Amino acid sequence: MTRRSRPPIWGWNMLELSGLSVTRQGRVVVDDVSLTVEPGKVTALLGANGAGKSELVLGIAGLLPVTGGKVLANGADLTAASPNMVRAAGVAAVPEGHQILTQLSVEDNLRAAAALLPPSGEAETLDFVWSLFPELAERKPQRAGTMSGGQQQMLAIGQALMCKPKYILIDEMSLGLAPLIVKRLTKVVGDLTGRGIGVLLVEQFVEVALQLASHVVVLRKGKVRLSVHPDEVRADRTILSNAYL
């Protein structure tokens, strides 16, 4: 790792990964990764295809086995927790690829994702998602699979928000989307951090990541190769290319 790296600052009020290792089909794909996501801030996770970014998100979310290290959310140990336990603890994931229920309506997608909420909380959270994404509010009865890729990504984020998360993990937010939609989603991430939600953002567009992030982490072959403030990357882009290569 570069000498510019910042050691994690452990505490109760954050999402913390400490020496995390994750396997997929018996192979180690994330190796000894430590990073933090603070409330109201974005930690951007960058790296080439196959670097282990998506596997890290799935490991945190309880969807891939963690074979080393810890996942802590505000002091609660989620290392071996099931996906439902992770969501109940306030950590929600938006996996890559708009993973929505394509045959259900937009509204039913959101209601299906609200299983952890009491009925009164469901109505309040639905109202929040509609206000955040008026594009979805206009399409409540529409079958989700008939929407555009950008609208499906909005719905996937809306599903994650239905558990009222303290932290949200968004994998490849901008992948395959038009610049206008990317700009729209960038604003949404800013709205979420303004409400105190911490965001771990896996992003292919470096400029988007630098615009949003308070900290940048680069993975290569499952390991952290760079961990810096985005200003350092803006001042010297070679440190980013060196970390990738």
Buried (B, 14 or more C-beta within 10 A) or exposed (E): EBEBBEEBEEEEEBBBBBEBBBBBEEEBBBBBBBBBBBBEBBBBBBBEEEBBBBBBBBBBBBBBEBEBBBBBBBEBEBBEBEBEBBBBBBBBBBBBBBBBBEEBBBBBBBBEBBEBBEEEBBEEBBEBBBEBBEBBBEBEEBBBEEBEBBBBBBBBBBBBBBBBBBBBBBBBBBBEBEEEBBEBBBEBBEEBBEEEBBBBBBBBBBEBBBBBBBBBBBBBBBBBBBBBBBEBBEEEEEBBEEBBE
